[in-house]
Amino acid sequence: MGIATTTKTAAARQLSDQNSQGTILGASATDLIGFYGVATPVAQPAVSGSISSGALASSLVAQLVTLGLITASYSA
């Protein structure tokens, strides 16, 4: 495993090498990844639920919140 380093510059750091195949973060579902300064990175979450019931959409929202990709407010 490599050692993370911190670099301070005026420009954003691009993780992609712009190849036509895309960019993969993590080598397996158990690699921890975090976005937007999330305090605790998480492994790939499992999302389940029936597509017809709305449970899947609720599960997806919950996982996106966990990853720090969106914020959501819930009402009863």
Backbone as a printed PyTorch tensor [residue, N CA C, xyz], in Angstrom:
tensor([[[  0.8380,  -1.1650,   0.0000],
         [  0.0000,   0.0000,   0.0000],
         [  0.8860,   1.2310,   0.0000]],

        [[  0.5370,   2.2210,  -0.8160],
         [  1.3100,   3.4480,  -0.8940],
         [  1.0290,   4.3700,   0.2760]],

        [[  1.8840,   5.3250,   0.4550],
         [  1.7240,   6.3060,   1.5120],
         [  1.0920,   7.5570,   0.9210]],

        [[  0.0290,   8.0220,   1.5590],
         [ -0.6460,   9.2360,   1.0950],
         [  0.2160,  10.4510,   1.3970]],

        [[  0.2380,  11.3790,   0.4820],
         [  0.9780,  12.6170,   0.6910],
         [  0.0340,  13.7950,   0.5370]],

        [[  0.3860,  14.8890,   1.1320],
         [ -0.4150,  16.1050,   1.0370],
         [  0.3450,  17.1300,   0.2190]],

        [[ -0.3260,  17.6820,  -0.7820],
         [  0.2640,  18.7180,  -1.6170],
         [ -0.6630,  19.9160,  -1.6170]],

        [[ -0.1260,  21.1040,  -1.3740],
         [ -0.9380,  22.3170,  -1.4090],
         [ -0.5690,  23.1160,  -2.6440]],

        [[ -1.5500,  23.3030,  -3.5250],
         [ -1.3560,  24.0970,  -4.7330],
         [ -2.5940,  24.9490,  -4.9510]],

        [[ -2.5140,  25.8480,  -5.8850],
         [ -3.6570,  26.6950,  -6.2170],
         [ -4.6290,  25.9870,  -7.1550]],

        [[ -4.2140,  24.8990,  -7.7640],
         [ -5.0570,  24.1950,  -8.7310],
         [ -5.6100,  22.9030,  -8.1370]],

        [[ -6.7810,  22.4980,  -8.6200],
         [ -7.3650,  21.2280,  -8.2130],
         [ -6.5410,  20.0790,  -8.7850]],

        [[ -6.5140,  18.9670,  -8.1010],
         [ -5.7770,  17.7920,  -8.5640],
         [ -6.7220,  16.8720,  -9.3200]],

        [[ -6.3680,  16.5130, -10.5150],
         [ -7.1740,  15.6260, -11.3520],
         [ -6.7560,  14.1860, -11.1060]],

        [[ -7.6980,  13.3350, -10.7080],
         [ -7.3940,  11.9300, -10.4730],
         [ -7.4400,  11.1160, -11.7570]],

        [[ -8.1990,  11.5550, -12.7340],
         [ -8.3500,  10.8140, -13.9770],
         [ -7.1680,  11.0690, -14.9050]],

        [[ -6.8250,  10.0530, -15.6860],
         [ -5.8150,  10.2640, -16.7220],
         [ -6.4850,  10.4890, -18.0840]],

        [[ -7.8150,  10.7020, -18.0630],
         [ -8.6050,  11.0370, -19.2490],
         [ -8.6140,   9.9340, -20.3050]],

        [[ -8.4250,   8.6740, -19.8940],
         [ -8.4790,   7.6090, -20.8950],
         [ -9.9280,   7.2670, -21.2120]],

        [[-10.1440,   6.6230, -22.3330],
         [-11.5060,   6.3490, -22.8000],
         [-12.2090,   5.2690, -21.9800]],

        [[-11.4840,   4.5680, -21.1160],
         [-12.0700,   3.4940, -20.3230],
         [-12.5830,   3.9750, -18.9640]],

        [[-12.2830,   5.2170, -18.5960],
         [-12.7840,   5.7490, -17.3330],
         [-11.7630,   5.6560, -16.2110]],

        [[-12.1950,   5.9560, -14.9950],
         [-11.3500,   5.9490, -13.8140],
         [-12.0190,   5.1200, -12.7350]],

        [[-11.2730,   4.2420, -12.1030],
         [-11.7880,   3.3910, -11.0330],
         [-11.1310,   3.8110,  -9.7260]],

        [[-11.9370,   4.0110,  -8.7010],
         [-11.4330,   4.2700,  -7.3600],
         [-11.6450,   3.0030,  -6.5450]],

        [[-10.5820,   2.4440,  -6.0230],
         [-10.6820,   1.2230,  -5.2420],
         [-10.4680,  -0.0050,  -6.1020]],

        [[ -9.7350,  -0.9640,  -5.5620],
         [ -9.4590,  -2.1950,  -6.2950],
         [-10.4900,  -3.2750,  -5.9990]],

        [[-11.2120,  -3.1360,  -4.8870],
         [-12.2340,  -4.1130,  -4.5350],
         [-13.3450,  -3.4160,  -3.7590]],

        [[-14.4400,  -4.1250,  -3.5340],
         [-15.5800,  -3.5510,  -2.8110],
         [-15.2500,  -3.2570,  -1.3530]],

        [[-14.1550,  -3.8050,  -0.8490],
         [-13.7950,  -3.5610,   0.5520],
         [-12.8310,  -2.3940,   0.7260]],

        [[-12.3170,  -1.8260,  -0.3700],
         [-11.4600,  -0.6400,  -0.2600],
         [-12.2950,   0.5310,   0.2470]],

        [[-11.7440,   1.2690,   1.1890],
         [-12.4660,   2.4070,   1.7690],
         [-12.2610,   3.6460,   0.9170]],

        [[-13.3670,   4.3440,   0.6200],
         [-13.3360,   5.5470,  -0.1980],
         [-14.2390,   6.5920,   0.4540]],

        [[-13.8120,   7.8370,   0.4250],
         [-14.6240,   8.9250,   0.9450],
         [-14.6150,  10.0850,  -0.0330]],

        [[-15.6510,  10.9110,   0.0050],
         [-15.7760,  12.0560,  -0.8750],
         [-16.0560,  13.3050,  -0.0610]],

        [[-15.6400,  14.4480,  -0.5660],
         [-15.9600,  15.7530,  -0.0120],
         [-15.6010,  15.8850,   1.4580]],

        [[-14.4440,  15.3720,   1.8560],
         [-13.9740,  15.5510,   3.2240],
         [-14.7200,  14.7330,   4.2590]],

        [[-15.4080,  13.6870,   3.8440],
         [-16.1160,  12.8410,   4.8030],
         [-15.1100,  12.3180,   5.8330]],

        [[-15.4860,  12.2860,   7.1030],
         [-14.5650,  11.9430,   8.1820],
         [-14.1390,  10.4790,   8.1550]],

        [[-15.0350,   9.5860,   7.7950],
         [-14.7280,   8.1590,   7.8020],
         [-15.0690,   7.5500,   6.4520]],

        [[-14.0680,   7.1620,   5.6610],
         [-14.3480,   6.5130,   4.3770],
         [-15.0790,   5.1850,   4.5930]],

        [[-15.8240,   4.7530,   3.5980],
         [-16.6000,   3.5250,   3.7090],
         [-16.3080,   2.5960,   2.5400]],

        [[-16.5510,   1.2940,   2.7530],
         [-16.4490,   0.3090,   1.6840],
         [-17.6930,   0.4110,   0.8120]],

        [[-17.6660,  -0.2390,  -0.3340],
         [-18.8110,  -0.2000,  -1.2540],
         [-20.0540,  -0.7050,  -0.5370]],

        [[-21.1010,   0.1180,  -0.4520],
         [-22.3040,  -0.3100,   0.2510],
         [-23.1620,  -1.2290,  -0.6100]],

        [[-23.8900,  -2.1100,   0.0410],
         [-24.8750,  -2.9360,  -0.6540],
         [-26.2020,  -2.1930,  -0.6150]],

        [[-26.8510,  -2.0850,  -1.7390],
         [-28.1410,  -1.4070,  -1.8110],
         [-29.1680,  -2.4290,  -2.2430]],

        [[-30.2590,  -2.5160,  -1.4780],
         [-31.2930,  -3.4840,  -1.8250],
         [-32.6570,  -2.8460,  -1.6660]],

        [[-33.6380,  -3.4830,  -2.2240],
         [-35.0140,  -2.9990,  -2.1330],
         [-35.7460,  -3.2990,  -3.4150]],

        [[-37.0380,  -3.3560,  -3.3180],
         [-37.8650,  -3.6370,  -4.4750],
         [-38.0080,  -2.3750,  -5.3170]],

        [[-37.7650,  -2.5030,  -6.6060],
         [-37.8740,  -1.3500,  -7.5050],
         [-39.2980,  -0.8050,  -7.5100]],

        [[-40.2740,  -1.6670,  -7.3280],
         [-41.6630,  -1.2240,  -7.4040],
         [-42.1620,  -0.5990,  -6.1060]],

        [[-41.4130,  -0.7320,  -5.0050],
         [-41.9380,  -0.2810,  -3.7180],
         [-41.4380,   1.0830,  -3.2720]],

        [[-40.4030,   1.5880,  -3.8890],
         [-39.8140,   2.8290,  -3.4090],
         [-38.7230,   2.5850,  -2.3830]],

        [[-38.6240,   1.3480,  -1.8770],
         [-37.5920,   1.0260,  -0.8900],
         [-36.2030,   1.1480,  -1.5040]],

        [[-36.0710,   0.8190,  -2.7680],
         [-34.7750,   0.9310,  -3.4380],
         [-34.3250,   2.3870,  -3.4980]],

        [[-35.2300,   3.2790,  -3.8560],
         [-34.8860,   4.7000,  -3.9220],
         [-34.4650,   5.2080,  -2.5560]],

        [[-35.1650,   4.7940,  -1.5190],
         [-34.8270,   5.1970,  -0.1620],
         [-33.4520,   4.6660,   0.2260]],

        [[-33.1570,   3.4170,  -0.1320],
         [-31.8490,   2.8260,   0.1600],
         [-30.7390,   3.5510,  -0.5880]],

        [[-30.9960,   3.9070,  -1.8410],
         [-29.9970,   4.6320,  -2.6220],
         [-29.6950,   5.9930,  -2.0040]],

        [[-30.7300,   6.6970,  -1.5970],
         [-30.5350,   8.0060,  -0.9710],
         [-29.7100,   7.8500,   0.3020]],

        [[-30.0420,   6.8630,   1.1180],
         [-29.3100,   6.6440,   2.3650],
         [-27.8340,   6.3600,   2.0950]],

        [[-27.5360,   5.5700,   1.0730],
         [-26.1370,   5.2500,   0.7640],
         [-25.4010,   6.4500,   0.1920]],

        [[-26.0560,   7.2580,  -0.6290],
         [-25.4190,   8.4650,  -1.1630],
         [-25.0990,   9.4480,  -0.0490]],

        [[-25.9730,   9.5390,   0.9460],
         [-25.7120,  10.3800,   2.1170],
         [-24.5130,   9.8310,   2.8820]],

        [[-24.4660,   8.5120,   3.0800],
         [-23.3530,   7.8770,   3.7880],
         [-22.0270,   8.1600,   3.1010]],

        [[-22.0150,   8.1430,   1.7780],
         [-20.7920,   8.4070,   1.0250],
         [-20.4420,   9.8800,   0.9970]],

        [[-21.3550,  10.7460,   1.4320],
         [-21.0850,  12.1720,   1.4200],
         [-21.3190,  12.7950,   0.0650]],

        [[-21.9950,  12.0950,  -0.8300],
         [-22.2120,  12.6080,  -2.1780],
         [-23.4090,  13.5450,  -2.2620]],

        [[-24.3690,  13.3820,  -1.3540],
         [-25.5310,  14.2700,  -1.2960],
         [-25.8670,  14.5450,   0.1600]],

        [[-26.6460,  15.5800,   0.3780],
         [-27.2520,  15.8020,   1.6850],
         [-28.7520,  15.6610,   1.4990]],

        [[-29.4240,  15.1930,   2.5160],
         [-30.8620,  14.9930,   2.4130],
         [-31.4960,  15.3160,   3.7510]],

        [[-32.7130,  15.7910,   3.7020],
         [-33.4910,  15.9640,   4.9330],
         [-34.6900,  15.0420,   4.8370]],

        [[-35.0430,  14.4800,   5.9660],
         [-36.1280,  13.5200,   5.9980],
         [-37.2880,  14.1030,   6.7820]],

        [[-38.4960,  13.8040,   6.3320],
         [-39.6860,  14.2330,   7.0620],
         [-40.5700,  13.0220,   7.3130]],

        [[-41.2860,  13.0530,   8.4030],
         [-42.1300,  11.9190,   8.7780],
         [-43.4340,  11.9110,   8.0320]]])
